[in-house]
Amino acid sequence: MSSGITSAKKPPKRKGGRPLLSEVIKIDARILVAATALFLENGVDGTTFEAIASKAKVSKPTLYARYSSKSELFEAMIRSNVASAMPSVTDLPNGLSTEETLRLVGQKMIEEATKPIPLGLMRLYITESSRHGTLIREVDYIGREAAVAMISKALEPTLNYEADHHARLIAEKFIDIAFIPYLMRRLLGDTESSLNLRIDEAILCLKALGLLN
């Protein structure tokens, strides 16, 4: 005899089979985070798949199903970090001049690029350049183009004549004059170099070239 009470049906338990897409994404992210940390700490040669699997909390078969070698995982790790390296520039105040915009965006970009993890990755890239030279050159190009695009996008609204071309010229020169020399000093362990001074010098050079007049 029915009691008149209908019990809520519980969702059926998932049986074995292919994992959900959300689970796959989480596993992939854990693997790349673990690989980044261990590669930075121990180098590529000093890191084993066993250690990466353990740190990522996945089985070795799961790891090997995604990456057949450390070189393949190293490449995926580099691409993942390059893709997420550029800071957002959507919060700039209104009414800034070209120079003011360049100072803000340039400083933000350089500060992000010289934090401990990006610096460590750059040192790792240099160490691995003999084995992954083509990849390192490709990543360097991708990173530079991303930086140029980020700065150019911020500068274009402040320019009138040939804004896209003009903004790209400014961005490229700023990277060559301010970013790369400062980055090299930091890679060599120099923590005393003044970023503001380097940016001031770049601004003066850009004005001398007629790009900020």
C-alpha positions, 0 to 999 in steps of 0.5 A: 500500500502506498504511503502517499509520500514520494521520495526524491530520486537521487541522481544516478551514480556515474559509472566507469568510462570517459571523464567529464570535460570539466574533470579533464580540464582540471586534471590538465591544469594540475599537471601543468601547474605541477610540471611548472613548479618541479621544472623550476625547482629541479630543472627538466633533467632533475624532474621525473614523470613520477614526481609530476604525477605525484604532485599533480595527484594523478596516476602515471598512466593518466600522465603518459596518456597526455604526454609521451615524453618530458619534452612534450610536457615541457613544450605544453608547459611553456605554451600554457605559461606564455598564453597567460603571461600578459596582464589586463589593461582594461582598467586604465583611467580615461583622458590619459596622454600617450606618454602617461598611457605608455608609462602605466601599461609599460610598467605593469607589463614589466612588473608582471614579466619580472615576478619570480615565476616568469623570471624562473621560466625565462632562466629555464628557457635559456637552460633548455635552448640547446635542446628546444631551440626552435620552440624557445625562439617561437615562444620568444616571438609569441611573447614579444608579439603579445607584449607589442599588441597589448601596449599598442591596443592601449596607445591607439585611442591616444593617437590620431594619425595612423594610430595602429602603425604609430602605436606599434612603433612606440611599443616595439621601441619601448620594449627594446629600450626599456623592457629587454635591458631591465629584464636582462639585469633582473635575469642576472640577479640585479635587484637594484636597477630602477624600473622608473629610471629605465622607463624615463630613459625610454620616454626620452629616447622615444621623444628624441625619435619624434614618436611621442611629440 
